[in-house]
């Protein structure tokens, strides 16, 4: 039977154990709290907490020889934001929303300049990889109001140049989801944009830019070109650009900027194409015969100054010729007929040439035109006049040389002839070497042969003449007898 003093001692030991456990839990909470281990090295384990009450009491009230281990704090990973250009946040985000009451005064500044001579090719992103962030170029802050600037000679020989569009946030709040819209005039067409701007018809859209901080600027580059049929000097070209965002703008009057007039040098965007056509014949011949197969070579040269686009060669064959083949893919339109068309060439840079070859055959029953043999003898010859032409969607300042000149397709640069076989002729009749009208050895005079047969009406006319003469003689004799 336990005494009252024994039960009191047991209860005291139990209460001491409970108090010790509470102290241990409290010490662990303090160590794991923020700032409790500020002096500790990040990532290092915190030292075990030492406390007199950290050991469990034994049955007799003395400390236990097996201390309770101290709790270690847990180090949580810290998310580090990605680097972005100062003052901007690339790309739209789901939570990019303007806070109620925020305002941002956005202004625009545009510049016209020469097209970049080289642009780094962007490698294809791996599947699932994030798109690269837009680049904010370092620029001088534009004026507080919208404006435009232009270079003296921004347009190159191909009629290509750049628009540089800069948005500036005057505050007082950041601008959220900034978008640039550029309605190109009809004289221009969109080429590309290294900053991800896209085109729908003539409407160019840049952005959205998730945020633009107060005082920050962001620039987009747009490359454009003159349309193919433009013939002006650039003074009639006006480009208007606008900026917008989800943040209210207290001064929307400077949300647009326009550029009027650019310097277009003479010949910019124009390509002078010329065509030469030559028959490839052996031994320098300048004639072909019925049934013969030969090759025409067509050479197109671009004299510049611009690159010619969508170059197309057509060759309407004359009646004497028939299409056979073409190693360059030229073929009759629709698969039949005499008009041969060659595959269109997308681009022909200034100073370069392109060559096509067309194999043709002379018809066996090719018609004869004209007469004589062209002064060459040996048969009847007629000229084959075959004229090809070249076109392009790029304006041509000298259209007169877009086709080969007439009578220049022979290898020597002269006319090409179709040579027929010799006509049959009558053998000459024997004549006296002393000339016409002299006695023939047979006693009869002989007229020289003209090589032609007598007309059918000549004998009848001679007979009628003799009959009329005889009748007159008879009448004359009767009248004298009377």
C-alpha positions, 0 to 999 in steps of 0.5 A: 500500500502506497503512502500519500507521500509516494502518490504526491511524488509520482504526480509531481514527476508526471507534471514535470514531464509534461512541462518539459515536453511543452518546453521542447515544443516551444523551443522548436517553434522559436527556432523554426520561426522566420528570423529566429536563425537569421545569423545561421548560414542559409541551407545549414542545419540549425544546432540542437536546442539545449534546455534543462527540461529537454530530458524526460524525468525518470521514475525517481524524479532524476533526469533521464539518460536519454534526452529527447532530440531537438526539432530541426527547422525546415528550409523552404526553396525561394522562387527567384524571378526571371530577369527582364528588361528594366521597367518592362514585363514581357508577354501577357500574363493571366493576372496582368490587370490594371488596378482600379484607379491606376492611370498611365499616360502613354506617348509614341515616337516613330522613326524611319530608317534604313532596313537592317542589313543582317538579322540574326536567325532565331532558332526554333524553340524546343517543344514546350519551351517558353517564347523568348522575351521581347528586347527593349532597346536602349533609346533616348526618351522621346519628347513628352508628346507624340512625334516622328523623325526620318532619315535622309535616305532610308529606302534602299534599292529594293524599296525596303526600309524600317519603322522604329516605334517607341512607347513611353509611359509618363505615369503615374502608374504602370501600363498593363498589356501595352499594344501597338497598332500600325495601319500601313498606307496602300503604298507599303507592304509588311515584310518582317519584324524581329520583335514579333509584330504580325500582319493581318492585311495591312494592319500590323499588331505588336505586343501585348507587352505585359507591363511598362513601368513609369518612365520606361520605354519599349521599342518595336521594329517593323520592316516594310517595302514599297508595293511593286507598282509604286512610282512616286517619290515618297512624299505621298506616304503617311503612316499612322501608329497608335498605342493602347493598354488596359490602364486608363490614359489621362491624356489620350491625345498623344497615343498616336504618331504619324510619319509623312513623306520619305525619301525614295531615290529614283529607281528604288523598287524597280528592276530593268529586265531584258530578254535575249533568244538564240537558236542553238545550231551546229556549224554556225547555220542560220537556217533549219529544214522541215522535220528538224529538231533544235533548241532555243536558249532564252536568257533573262538579265536583271539590270537592276537596281532592285530585285525583280520578283515573280519573273515569268517568261512566255514564248508564243511559238510561230506556226512553223514550230511545235513544242517538244520539251524543256529541261527547265520545266517550260511547257505549253499553257494548259498542256497544249497549244503553241504558247509556252510558259516557263516556271515563275522565278520568285526573285532575280537579284540585280546583276544576275541572269536566268536561262531557259531552254526550249526544244522545238521541231519544224513541221514537215508541212511547214507553210511557205511564205514570200518567194525567192531564196533570200539571195542565198540560192540552193532552195526557197527560204522564209524567215522564222520570227519567234519573239518571247517576252518576260514580265515581273511584278516589280516595276520595270523602268525600261519595258522596251527590252522585255522581249527579243528583237525581231530577226535576231534569233540566229546564232549570228544574231541575225534572222533564222530561216526555214529552208525548203527543198529546191523547186523543180525546173524545166531543162533548158532547150538547146540553143545556138551559141551564136544567140537567138534568131540565128539559123539552127543547124537543123535549119529552124530558128530557136528562141531562148527558153524562159523556163515557163510554159505557154499560157493556154489562151495563147494558141486560141488567140493566135488562131483567131488572129489568123482567121480574122486576117484571112477573112480580111484578105478575102474581102479585099480581093473581092472588092478589087475584082469589082 
